[in-house]
Amino acid sequence: MENQFKFIQNPKEHISDIKDYIFRVLANWKWFVLSVVIALGIAYYYNISAPKLYGLSSTIAVKEKQNPLFSTGTNIAFNWGGVSDKVESIRKALTSRSHNEKVIKRLNFYIDYLKEGQFRKEDVYGKTPFKFILQPNQYQLLNTLIKIDFIEENTFTISVDFGENTSYNLMNYKDETKKTLAVEEPKITKTFTVDEYINLPFLKAQVLKTDSINSIKGSSYYVKLNAINQVTSKYQNVRASGLSGTSLIQLSLTGANKNRIVDYLNTTIQVLAEDELEQKTNYARSTKAFIDAQFKNTSDSLKLIEANIGKFKQENDIYDLSAQGGLIFSRTTGLDEMQKQLTDRIVYFENLENYIETTSNYEKIPAPAIINIEDASIATMMGELTRLSIEKNKLVTEVTANHPSLKLKNDEIDTARGVLLENLSSLKNTTLISLNNSKKRLNSYNYELDKLPNKEQKLLNFERKYSLTESNFVFLMQKRYEADIAIAASVSDITVLDSAKDTGQGAILPRIQFNYMIALLLGIILPLFVIVAIEILDSKIHTVEEIERISPIPILGVVGKSTAENNLAVFLKPKSSVAESIRALRSNIQFLFHREAKDKSKTILVTSSISGEGKTFVSINMASVFALGGKKTILVGLDLRKPKIVEDFELSNETGVVNYLIGEKNRSEIIYKTKISNLDVIPSGPIPPNPSELLISNDMDELINQLKAEYDYIILDTPPIGLVSDAIELIKYTDATIYVVRQNYSEKGMLKLINEKHSKEEITNISIVLNDFKVKTKYGYGYGYGYGYAKYSNAYHENDKQSWIKNIFKKIKKS
């Protein structure tokens, strides 16, 4: 015979194990139902109590718009251009602090309008029949609820409860300065009328009625003033998402009040469009201011020259130039204008060269305000340099300084910069040549001018100066006219495609259906995890099938949970399911006896792994059932360390086996009669210091042999085999061994010891009894040797179940 027992599990057994495991989990269906009900209840409360959040959006198009009336040469708002990262700039502006602060101030969003709700104070902005107007440049109460109770249609009270605060903060919303004042009264209540100026130490405001249709008598509201920075940071989370591949931006915002969201989204676009238009025309405005200053100076100079000419003519009695003087004047006037234009161009070229040589960022190269550049290649090269500079600045924020793409972009900028400087130098030299040629031609005319009479020379010089100033005056007048038209005709690059609007959108949070679904899942999953974890970590023995899987020792039977007052369950309740299960053990154990011992006395040893598994209960009731069956039976208490059987038979433990084994008493003196016919008991006696030595003595052999000669059945109640070796020493006297395992109490690992002894044939004729058995199946709930069939036990067994009230009284009585 092999030394170790091997288990071979076929697929059908494996499927049966899985089904058994599933049924054990489903047996806890009440916990699933309870968990789901609780989870759905929590979800319901959250859905009705959580603040409702709404999400609205607006869409704008960002496209640079130029006035078609102007060309690059004449448009006063002309810019060198290049690639402008307009969409990204607009997105950044929409989420910037300064922009949102401007929107907050325009809408007065630092004022909260609240009303008492079921779970909290609700934001009722846009739904109040009044407006709360703060007086400008005054200090107002900050971060404190101001209650407004309308006692009449046009009369209200303002109440402020400072509580335990000894001081309160005030804020001037014009310059955002703050100050602190001491609280004179913990609660202040004042009555005012609509439109009346509210003059309190901490509040300077007015309440203006906006709804004259609905009655507001008896209604109560709250107003709260917040710091601008605090409100601004809240609205900076507006989402400005650029739609891929387009110049469109979608703005979206969430909040508890749809009116606030609508007003904020539409106003933020309006403010953005105004600021963008102002920035767009800023160049034209600055240029116009410069032209206006030059125009005034030129106008004053023209008037002064005109007055000097008139005075000169009158004093020198000369009014017209001679034919030769007129010819010289007509020729020199054109040259004077040319020289001025060429000189202005050279000055601009030098300034542009200096800017390019001393600056590393070319995103905003100065454009010619009133200078006409005839060479179109200059504009093209400057546009290319601007584009490369913008691309470089984007790369700087994305890659490291040594990244190859950034180095390549720097090389491209250096190349474009060098080409532009070379072209500017060439263009400047060409212009200088033209200027020198013009000066040479003008010198030849000046030589002829010297031949004229002195008075005519002076008059000619006055006329030339006047003509040049007049030409400049006309040019500036034209440019000022262009600037005025550019400013008036400019339109914003922001176009609203879809404005924000309350169309009855539902709340995006809380997501009611989603929350219920999550609650349902959690209600199922959480108890499932707990139950599975308990099952995985559970090392207790619960069913007969578990014993069969972990032990090769056969199952003799099961004993149900006893409801009797003591261990005499068979005697006290002979018709109970527990009594029937003991009788089943009596029948089954007959198969363990050898044929040659059929008509002889039989010795049965009852043991277990540890204390508390019910071996004494099984011993007493096995002895009882044999005795009640007409067999002369004796129960021997051999648990010398922890004797128990005397309590149930109301006997004394002063005299017993120990007294016999040490020679103090003879056999007749240690045997006691019981109230059960045919049943005698030998108590264990006083606890000895050497129980093991006594049990292996010759006196023990003599005692067992004497009992076998006198009794049909000898039941030995022994110590737990897992704690001491006493029971092993007594195996030699027995014809059969009962190993008691208690449901929901005995550990699976405890069977390892008895399995090893059985596999080594140290213990034979052994079987297992599952004690304190209770099963719950689809057929019903009950106890008994026919486990699983409790539903069909009606009229055959007494009802072992007791109400929970009786169980409580029973426990109290025992305690």
C-alpha positions in Angstrom: 0.0 0.0 0.0 1.3 3.4 -0.9 2.5 5.7 2.0 0.6 8.7 0.8 -2.9 9.1 -0.5 -3.2 10.6 -4.0 -6.2 12.4 -5.3 -7.2 12.3 -8.9 -10.0 14.7 -9.9 -11.8 14.2 -13.1 -13.4 17.0 -15.1 -16.9 16.2 -13.8 -15.7 16.6 -10.2 -14.0 19.9 -11.2 -17.3 21.1 -12.7 -19.1 20.0 -9.5 -16.6 22.0 -7.4 -17.2 25.1 -9.5 -21.0 24.6 -9.2 -20.6 24.1 -5.5 -18.5 27.3 -5.2 -21.1 29.3 -7.2 -24.0 28.0 -5.1 -22.0 28.9 -1.9 -21.6 32.4 -3.2 -25.3 32.7 -4.3 -26.4 31.4 -0.9 -25.5 34.9 0.3 -28.1 36.6 -2.0 -29.5 38.5 0.9 -26.2 40.4 1.2 -26.3 41.2 -2.5 -29.8 42.5 -2.3 -29.0 44.6 0.8 -25.8 46.0 -0.8 -27.7 46.9 -4.0 -30.5 48.6 -2.1 -28.0 50.6 -0.1 -25.9 51.5 -3.1 -29.0 52.6 -5.1 -30.2 54.6 -2.1 -26.8 56.4 -1.9 -27.0 57.0 -5.7 -30.5 58.4 -5.4 -29.6 60.7 -2.5 -26.5 61.9 -4.4 -28.5 62.5 -7.6 -31.1 64.7 -5.8 -28.6 66.4 -3.5 -25.6 67.0 -5.6 -25.4 70.5 -7.2 -26.5 70.3 -10.9 -23.9 71.5 -13.3 -24.7 72.6 -16.8 -22.4 72.9 -19.8 -22.9 75.5 -22.6 -20.7 76.4 -25.5 -20.1 79.0 -28.2 -18.1 78.9 -31.4 -16.1 81.8 -33.0 -14.1 82.1 -36.2 -10.7 83.8 -36.1 -9.7 85.1 -39.5 -7.6 88.2 -40.4 -9.7 90.7 -42.3 -8.1 93.4 -44.4 -9.9 96.4 -45.9 -10.1 95.9 -49.7 -10.0 99.7 -50.3 -6.3 99.8 -49.3 -3.2 98.4 -50.9 0.1 97.6 -49.1 1.4 100.9 -50.3 -1.4 103.1 -49.2 -3.0 101.4 -46.2 -1.9 103.2 -43.1 -2.4 100.1 -41.0 0.0 98.2 -43.2 2.1 95.6 -41.4 4.9 93.6 -42.7 2.8 90.5 -42.0 4.2 87.0 -42.0 2.6 84.0 -40.3 0.5 85.2 -37.3 -0.4 82.5 -34.8 -3.8 84.1 -34.4 -5.8 81.2 -33.2 -3.4 80.2 -30.5 -3.0 83.8 -29.4 -6.8 84.1 -29.1 -7.0 80.9 -27.1 -4.4 82.1 -24.7 -6.1 85.4 -24.3 -9.5 83.8 -23.5 -7.9 82.0 -20.5 -5.7 84.9 -19.4 -6.2 86.5 -16.0 -6.4 90.1 -17.3 -9.1 89.2 -20.0 -11.3 87.3 -17.5 -10.9 90.0 -14.9 -12.2 92.6 -17.4 -15.2 90.3 -18.2 -15.9 89.8 -14.5 -15.9 93.6 -13.9 -18.2 94.3 -16.8 -20.7 91.7 -15.7 -20.4 92.5 -12.0 -19.9 88.7 -11.4 -18.3 89.4 -8.1 -21.9 89.7 -6.8 -23.5 86.4 -5.9 -27.3 86.2 -5.9 -28.4 83.2 -3.7 -31.6 81.7 -2.4 -32.2 79.0 0.2 -32.7 75.6 -1.5 -33.5 72.1 -0.3 -29.9 71.2 0.3 -27.9 74.4 -0.1 -28.1 78.0 -1.1 -28.7 78.0 -4.8 -27.3 80.5 -7.3 -30.3 82.5 -8.7 -28.5 84.9 -11.0 -30.8 86.1 -13.7 -33.9 84.9 -11.8 -34.1 87.7 -9.2 -36.7 90.4 -9.4 -34.1 93.0 -8.4 -30.6 94.1 -9.0 -28.0 94.9 -6.4 -26.1 98.0 -7.5 -22.9 99.0 -5.7 -22.0 102.6 -5.3 -18.7 103.3 -7.2 -15.4 104.0 -5.3 -16.9 102.8 -2.0 -15.7 100.1 0.5 -18.1 97.2 0.5 -18.5 94.1 2.8 -16.5 91.1 1.6 -17.3 87.4 1.8 -20.3 87.7 4.1 -23.9 86.8 3.4 -26.2 89.8 3.2 -29.9 88.7 3.6 -32.6 90.7 1.8 -36.2 90.1 3.0 -39.0 91.8 1.1 -41.6 92.7 3.7 -43.6 94.7 1.1 -43.5 95.2 -2.6 -41.1 98.2 -2.2 -39.8 97.6 1.3 -37.1 95.2 2.4 -34.8 94.6 5.3 -31.1 93.9 5.1 -29.7 91.6 7.7 -26.0 90.7 8.3 -25.0 88.2 10.9 -21.3 88.5 11.8 -21.4 85.7 14.3 -18.3 85.6 16.6 -16.2 87.7 14.2 -14.7 90.8 15.8 -13.9 92.4 12.5 -14.9 92.3 8.9 -13.1 93.0 5.6 -14.1 95.7 3.1 -13.1 96.1 -0.5 -13.1 99.0 -2.9 -14.0 97.5 -6.3 -12.6 100.4 -8.2 -8.9 100.1 -7.1 -9.3 96.7 -5.4 -7.9 98.0 -2.1 -9.0 96.4 1.2 -9.4 97.5 4.8 -10.7 96.0 8.0 -13.2 97.5 10.4 -14.3 96.3 13.9 -17.7 94.8 14.4 -19.9 96.9 16.7 -22.9 94.6 16.7 -22.9 90.8 16.1 -26.1 91.2 14.0 -27.4 94.2 12.1 -30.9 94.6 10.6 -32.1 97.7 8.8 -35.2 98.5 6.7 -35.0 100.3 3.3 -37.2 101.0 0.3 -36.5 100.1 -3.3 -34.2 102.7 -5.0 -33.2 104.1 -1.6 -29.5 104.7 -1.1 -28.2 102.1 1.5 -25.7 103.8 3.7 -24.2 101.5 6.2 -20.6 101.4 7.6 -19.9 98.3 5.6 -22.2 98.7 2.6 -23.0 101.5 0.1 -25.5 100.2 -2.5 -29.0 100.3 -4.0 -31.7 97.7 -4.6 -33.4 98.3 -7.9 -36.6 96.4 -8.8 -36.5 94.8 -12.3 -39.7 92.7 -12.3 -42.9 94.7 -11.8 -45.2 91.8 -12.8 -44.6 89.1 -10.2 -45.1 89.9 -6.5 -41.9 89.7 -4.4 -43.5 90.3 -1.1 -42.4 87.7 1.5 -39.5 86.4 -0.6 -36.0 86.2 0.8 -32.6 86.4 -1.0 -29.0 86.5 -0.1 -26.3 88.6 -1.7 -22.6 87.9 -1.3 -19.7 90.1 -2.5 -16.5 88.3 -3.5 -12.9 89.3 -4.2 -12.3 89.9 -7.9 -9.2 87.7 -8.0 -11.1 84.9 -6.4 -13.9 85.0 -9.0 -11.4 85.5 -11.9 -9.5 82.3 -11.0 -12.8 80.5 -11.1 -13.7 81.6 -14.6 -10.2 81.1 -16.0 -11.1 77.4 -16.4 -13.1 78.3 -19.5 -12.2 75.8 -22.2 -11.1 77.3 -25.5 -10.5 74.4 -27.9 -9.2 75.0 -31.4 -10.9 72.8 -33.9 -8.3 70.9 -35.8 -7.5 72.1 -39.3 -9.7 75.2 -39.0 -9.5 78.7 -37.6 -12.5 78.0 -35.3 -12.4 78.1 -31.5 -15.1 76.5 -29.4 -15.6 78.0 -25.9 -17.2 75.9 -23.3 -18.0 76.5 -19.6 -19.7 74.6 -16.9 -21.6 75.9 -13.9 -24.6 75.7 -11.7 -26.5 78.6 -13.3 -27.1 78.6 -17.1 -27.8 82.4 -17.1 -24.4 83.1 -15.8 -22.8 80.8 -18.3 -24.7 82.4 -21.2 -23.8 85.9 -20.2 -20.2 85.0 -19.5 -19.5 83.3 -22.8 -21.2 86.0 -24.9 -19.5 88.8 -23.0 -16.1 87.2 -23.1 -16.3 87.1 -26.9 -17.6 90.7 -27.0 -14.7 91.9 -24.8 -12.2 89.8 -26.8 -13.5 91.3 -30.1 -13.3 94.9 -28.7 -9.8 94.3 -27.4 -8.7 92.7 -30.7 -10.1 95.5 -32.8 -8.4 98.1 -30.6 -5.1 96.3 -30.9 -5.6 95.9 -34.7 -6.2 99.7 -35.1 -3.6 100.6 -32.5 -0.9 100.9 -35.3 -3.2 103.2 -37.3 -4.1 105.3 -34.2 -0.4 105.7 -33.3 0.4 106.6 -36.9 -2.5 109.1 -37.0 -1.3 110.7 -33.8 2.1 111.1 -35.3 0.7 112.5 -38.6 -1.6 114.9 -36.7 1.5 116.3 -34.9 3.4 116.5 -38.1 0.4 118.0 -39.9 0.1 120.7 -37.2 3.8 121.6 -37.5 3.6 121.6 -41.2 0.4 123.7 -41.2 2.0 126.2 -38.9 5.2 126.3 -41.0 3.1 126.8 -44.2 1.2 129.7 -42.6 4.4 131.3 -41.4 6.1 131.0 -44.8 3.0 132.3 -46.5 3.0 135.4 -44.2 6.8 135.9 -44.8 6.3 135.8 -48.6 3.5 138.3 -48.5 5.6 140.6 -46.3 8.6 140.2 -48.5 6.6 141.0 -51.6 5.1 144.1 -50.0 8.4 145.4 -48.6 10.4 144.9 -51.8 7.6 145.7 -54.3 8.1 142.4 -56.2 5.2 140.1 -56.8 6.0 137.8 -59.7 9.1 135.9 -60.9 10.6 136.7 -64.2 10.3 134.1 -67.0 13.8 132.8 -66.2 13.0 132.7 -62.5 9.8 130.8 -63.2 11.6 128.2 -65.2 14.2 127.7 -62.5 11.5 127.5 -59.9 9.5 124.8 -61.7 12.6 122.7 -62.2 14.0 123.0 -58.7 10.6 122.3 -57.0 10.5 118.8 -58.3 14.0 118.1 -57.3 13.3 119.4 -53.7 10.5 117.0 -53.3 12.5 114.1 -54.7 15.4 114.9 -52.3 13.0 114.9 -49.3 11.6 111.5 -50.3 15.0 110.0 -50.9 16.3 111.4 -47.6 13.3 110.0 -45.7 13.9 106.6 -47.3 17.6 106.6 -46.3 16.7 107.4 -42.7 14.2 104.6 -42.6 16.6 102.1 -44.1 19.3 103.1 -41.5 16.8 102.6 -38.7 15.6 99.3 -40.1 19.2 98.1 -40.4 20.0 99.1 -36.9 16.8 97.3 -35.6 17.7 94.1 -37.5 21.4 94.1 -36.3 20.6 94.8 -32.6 17.5 92.6 -32.2 17.1 88.8 -32.1 13.3 88.8 -32.2 11.8 89.8 -35.5 8.1 89.2 -34.8 7.3 92.9 -34.9 9.5 94.6 -37.4 8.7 98.3 -37.7 6.6 99.0 -40.8 6.9 102.2 -42.9 4.3 104.6 -41.6 4.4 107.3 -44.3 7.3 105.9 -46.4 6.5 104.2 -49.7 8.9 101.4 -50.5 8.9 100.7 -54.2 11.0 97.5 -54.0 8.5 94.6 -53.3 11.3 92.1 -52.5 12.0 94.0 -49.2 8.5 93.4 -48.0 8.8 89.7 -49.0 12.1 89.2 -47.2 10.9 90.9 -44.1 7.7 88.8 -44.1 9.9 85.7 -44.4 12.1 86.8 -41.5 9.0 87.5 -39.4 7.6 84.0 -40.2 10.9 82.3 -39.2 11.1 84.2 -36.0 7.6 83.2 -35.0 8.3 79.5 -35.8 11.6 79.7 -33.7 9.7 81.2 -30.7 7.3 78.3 -30.8 10.1 75.8 -31.0 11.8 77.3 -28.0 8.9 76.4 -25.8 8.8 72.8 -27.2 12.4 71.6 -27.6 15.8 72.1 -25.9 18.4 74.6 -26.9 20.5 72.0 -28.6 17.7 70.4 -30.6 18.5 69.9 -34.3 15.3 71.5 -35.5 16.0 74.7 -33.4 19.5 74.9 -34.7 18.2 74.6 -38.3 15.7 77.3 -37.7 18.4 79.6 -36.3 20.5 79.0 -39.4 17.5 79.8 -41.6 17.0 83.1 -39.7 20.6 84.0 -40.0 20.5 83.4 -43.7 17.3 85.4 -44.2 18.7 88.2 -42.0 21.9 88.4 -44.0 20.0 88.5 -47.3 17.7 91.2 -46.0 20.6 93.3 -44.7 22.5 92.9 -48.0 19.4 94.0 -50.0 18.8 96.9 -47.6 22.4 98.0 -48.0 22.2 97.7 -51.8 18.9 99.6 -51.8 20.3 102.3 -49.5 23.3 102.8 -51.8 21.1 103.0 -54.8 19.0 105.6 -53.0 22.1 107.5 -52.0 23.3 107.6 -55.6 19.9 108.9 -56.7 20.1 111.5 -53.9 23.6 112.6 -55.0 22.5 112.9 -58.6 19.5 115.0 -57.6 21.8 117.3 -55.6 24.1 117.7 -58.6 21.2 118.7 -60.8 20.0 121.0 -58.1 23.4 122.6 -57.8 23.4 123.4 -61.6 20.1 125.2 -61.2 21.4 127.0 -58.1 24.3 128.3 -60.3 21.7 129.8 -62.7 19.8 131.1 -59.7 22.8 133.2 -58.7 22.6 135.1 -62.0 19.1 136.5 -61.1 18.7 139.8 -59.2 19.0 139.5 -55.5 15.4 140.3 -54.7 14.2 137.7 -57.2 16.6 135.1 -55.7 15.1 135.6 -52.3 11.6 135.5 -53.6 12.4 132.3 -55.5 13.8 130.7 -52.4 10.7 131.6 -50.5 8.5 130.1 -53.2 10.6 126.9 -53.3 10.3 126.5 -49.5 6.6 127.2 -49.6 6.0 124.7 -52.4 8.0 122.0 -50.6 6.1 122.6 -47.4 2.8 122.7 -49.2 3.5 119.4 -50.9 4.4 117.9 -47.6 1.2 119.4 -46.1 -1.0 117.8 -48.9 0.8 114.4 -48.4 0.2 114.5 -44.7 -3.5 115.5 -45.2 -3.9 112.5 -47.5 -2.3 110.1 -45.0 -4.4 111.5 -42.2 -7.5 110.9 -44.3 -6.3 107.3 -45.0 -5.7 106.7 -41.3 -9.2 108.0 -40.4 -10.8 105.6 -42.9 -8.5 102.7 -41.8 -9.7 103.2 -38.2 -13.3 103.6 -39.1 -13.4 100.8 -41.7 -11.4 98.2 -39.6 -13.5 95.2 -38.3 -12.6 92.6 -35.7 -11.0 89.4 -36.8 -13.4 87.6 -34.4 -16.7 86.4 -35.9 -19.4 84.7 -33.8 -20.7 81.6 -35.5 -22.8 80.2 -32.6 -23.5 82.3 -29.6 -24.2 80.7 -26.2 -27.9 80.3 -25.5 -30.1 78.5 -23.0 -32.2 76.1 -25.1 -33.3 73.9 -22.2 -30.2 71.8 -22.0 -30.2 69.3 -19.2 -27.6 69.1 -16.5 -24.4 67.3 -17.4 -23.7 66.5 -13.7 -24.8 64.5 -11.8 -25.2 61.8 -14.5 -28.3 60.2 -13.0 -28.5 57.0 -15.1 -24.7 56.5 -15.0 -24.7 56.9 -11.2 -27.5 54.3 -10.9 -25.6 51.9 -13.1 -22.4 52.4 -11.1 -24.3 51.9 -7.9 -25.8 48.7 -9.2 -22.4 47.4 -10.3 -20.8 48.3 -7.0 -23.7 46.9 -5.1 -23.0 43.5 -6.8 -19.3 43.6 -7.1 -18.4 44.8 -3.6 -20.2 42.1 -1.7 -19.0 39.6 -4.3 -15.4 40.6 -3.6 -16.0 40.4 0.1 -17.7 37.0 -0.1 -15.0 35.6 -2.5 -12.3 37.0 -0.2 -13.9 35.3 2.8 -14.3 32.1 0.8 -10.7 32.2 -0.3 -9.3 33.0 3.2 -11.8 30.7 4.9 -9.9 27.6 6.2 -12.8 26.1 8.1 -14.6 22.9 7.1 -18.2 23.4 6.0 -19.4 20.4 4.0 -19.0 16.7 3.7 -17.7 17.3 0.2 -14.8 19.3 1.5 -13.8 16.5 3.9 -13.9 14.0 1.0 -11.6 16.2 -1.1 -9.0 16.7 1.6 -9.0 13.4 3.4 -9.1 9.7 2.3 -10.8 8.7 5.5 -14.4 7.7 4.9 -17.3 9.7 6.3 -19.4 7.8 8.9 -22.1 10.4 8.9 -23.2 13.8 10.1 -24.7 15.1 13.4 -26.9 18.1 13.3 -26.9 21.1 15.6 -28.4 20.1 19.0 -31.0 22.3 20.7 -31.2 20.2 23.9 -30.3 21.7 27.2 -27.2 19.5 27.6 -25.3 16.8 25.8 -28.0 14.1 26.4 -29.7 15.0 23.1 -30.8 11.4 22.3 -32.3 10.9 25.8 -34.0 14.3 26.0 -35.3 14.5 22.4 -35.4 11.0 21.0 -37.5 12.1 17.9 -35.2 14.9 17.0 -33.1 15.0 13.8 -30.0 14.9 16.0 -31.2 11.6 17.6 -31.8 10.2 14.2 -28.4 11.2 13.0 -26.8 9.4 16.0 -28.9 6.3 15.2 -27.6 6.5 11.7 -24.0 6.5 13.1 -24.9 3.4 15.2 -26.1 1.7 12.0 -23.1 2.8 9.9 -20.4 1.9 12.4 -21.4 -1.7 12.3 -19.7 -1.9 8.9 -16.4 -1.0 10.6 -16.3 -4.0 12.8 -14.6 -7.2 11.8 -16.7 -10.3 11.2 -15.0 -12.2 14.0 -16.0 -9.4 16.4 -19.7 -9.6 15.5 -20.9 -11.3 18.6 -18.2 -10.0 20.9 -17.9 -6.8 22.9 -17.0 -3.8 20.8 -14.8 -0.9 21.8 -15.3 2.5 20.1 -12.8 5.3 20.5 -14.0 8.9 20.0 -11.5 11.7 19.4 -10.9 14.9 17.5 -8.2 17.4 16.5 -8.7 20.0 19.2 -11.0 20.8 22.1 -14.5 22.1 21.3 -15.2 19.9 18.2 -17.9 17.9 20.1 -16.2 14.5 20.7 -17.7 14.4 24.2 -21.2 15.1 22.8 -20.8 12.3 20.2 -19.4 9.9 22.8 -22.3 10.5 25.2 -25.0 10.2 22.5 -23.4 7.2 20.9 -23.4 5.5 24.3 -27.0 6.6 24.8 -28.2 5.3 21.5 -26.6 1.9 22.1 -28.0 1.7 25.6 -31.5 2.7 24.5 -31.2 0.0 21.8 -30.9 -2.7 24.6 -27.2 -3.1 24.5 -25.3 -3.0 27.8 -23.0 0.0 27.3 -20.4 1.8 29.3 -19.0 5.2 28.7 -15.4 5.6 29.9 -14.0 9.1 30.4 -10.3 8.9 29.3 -9.8 12.6 28.8 -7.7 12.8 32.0 -6.7 16.4 31.3 -10.1 18.0 30.8 -12.9 15.7 32.0 -16.4 16.7 30.9 -18.9 13.8 30.9 -19.7 14.0 34.6 -21.5 17.3 34.2 -24.2 16.0 31.9 -24.9 12.9 34.1 -24.8 15.0 37.3 -22.0 12.8 38.7 -19.0 13.6 40.8 -15.5 13.4 39.3 -13.8 12.7 42.6 -13.6 8.9 41.8 -12.8 7.5 38.4 -10.3 5.8 36.1 -7.4 7.6 37.6 -8.2 6.2 41.1 -8.4 2.7 39.6 -5.1 3.0 37.6 -3.2 4.2 40.7 -4.7 1.4 42.8 -6.9 3.4 45.1 -10.2 2.0 43.9 -11.4 -1.3 42.4 -13.4 -1.6 39.2 -16.8 -1.7 40.9 -16.1 1.4 42.9 -15.5 3.6 39.8 -18.6 2.5 37.8 -21.7 4.7 38.1 -25.2 4.0 37.0 -27.1 6.6 35.0 -30.7 7.5 34.5 -30.5 5.9 31.0 -31.1 2.2 31.3 -28.3 -0.1 30.2 -25.8 2.8 30.4 -23.0 3.0 32.9 -20.3 5.6 33.2 -16.7 5.7 34.4 -15.6 9.2 35.1 -12.0 10.2 34.5 -11.4 11.1 38.1 -9.0 13.7 39.5 -6.5 15.2 37.1 -3.2 13.4 37.4 0.3 14.8 36.9 1.2 11.9 34.5 -1.9 11.0 32.4 0.0 9.5 29.5 1.9 7.1 31.7 -1.3 5.9 33.4 -3.0 5.2 30.1 -0.2 2.9 28.9 0.0 1.0 32.2 -0.9 -2.7 32.7 -3.8 -1.7 34.9 -5.3 0.0 31.8 -5.1 -3.3 29.9 -6.7 -5.1 32.7 -9.5 -2.6 33.0 -10.4 -2.8 29.3 -10.4 -6.5 29.3 -12.7 -6.7 32.3 -15.1 -4.2 30.7 -15.1 -6.2 27.5 -16.1 -9.3 29.4 -19.1 -7.4 31.0 -20.4 -4.9 28.4 -21.6 -5.1 24.8 -20.2 -1.7 23.8 -17.4 0.3 25.4 -17.3 4.0 24.3 -13.9 5.7 25.1 -14.0 9.5 25.3 -10.4 10.4 24.7 -8.3 13.6 24.5 -7.9 15.5 21.2 -5.4 13.6 19.0 -4.0 16.9 17.6 -3.0 18.2 21.1 -1.8 15.1 23.0 -0.7 11.5 22.1 -3.0 9.8 24.7 -5.6 8.8 22.1 -2.9 7.1 20.0 -1.9 4.9 22.9 -5.6 3.8 23.3 -6.1 2.8 19.6 -4.9 -0.8 20.4 -8.0 -1.4 22.6 -10.5 -0.3 20.0 -12.5 -2.0 17.3 -13.4 1.3 15.6 -12.3 4.9 15.8 -14.6 8.0 15.3 -12.8 11.2 14.4 -15.1 14.2 15.1 -14.9 17.3 12.9 -17.1 20.3 13.7 -18.7 22.4 10.9 -17.5 26.0 10.7 -15.1 25.3 13.5 -12.5 22.7 12.6 -9.6 23.9 10.3 -8.9 22.0 7.1 -5.3 21.8 8.0 -6.1 19.8 11.2 -6.9 16.7 9.1 -3.3 16.5 7.9 -2.1 14.7 11.0 -4.9 12.1 11.0 -4.4 11.7 7.2 -0.7 10.9 7.7 -1.4 8.3 10.5 -4.1 6.7 8.4 -1.9 6.5 5.3 0.9 5.0 7.4 -1.7 2.5 8.8 -1.0 3.7 12.3 -4.7 4.1 12.7 -7.2 1.7 11.0 -10.9 1.3 11.1 -11.3 5.0 11.4 -14.1 7.2 10.1 -15.1 10.8 10.3 -18.2 12.3 11.8 -19.2 15.9 10.8 -20.7 17.5 13.9 -22.8 20.5 14.5 -23.9 20.3 10.9 -26.3 22.8 9.4 -27.1 23.1 5.7 -28.9 25.6 3.7 -30.0 24.5 0.2 -32.6 25.2 -2.4 -34.8 22.5 -0.7 -34.9 24.2 2.7 -33.1 24.8 5.9 -32.4 22.2 8.6 -30.3 19.7 10.4 -29.9 16.0 10.2 -28.1 13.0 9.0 -29.9 13.3 5.7 -28.4 16.7 5.1 -30.0 18.6 2.3 -33.4 16.9 2.8 -34.7 19.0 5.7 -37.7 20.0 3.7 -38.9 16.4 3.6 -38.4 15.7 7.3 -41.8 17.0 8.4 -43.7 14.6 10.6 -40.7 12.4 11.0 -38.6 14.6 13.3 -39.3 17.0 16.1 -38.7 20.6 15.1 -35.1 21.4 16.2 -35.2 25.0 15.3 -35.9 27.6 17.9 -36.9 31.2 17.6 -34.1 33.7 17.9 -35.9 35.0 21.1 -35.6 31.6 22.7 -32.0 31.4 21.7 -31.2 34.7 23.3 -32.9 33.6 26.6 -31.1 30.3 26.4 -27.7 32.1 26.1 -28.6 34.5 29.0 -29.6 31.5 31.1 -26.3 29.7 30.4 -24.3 32.8 31.2 
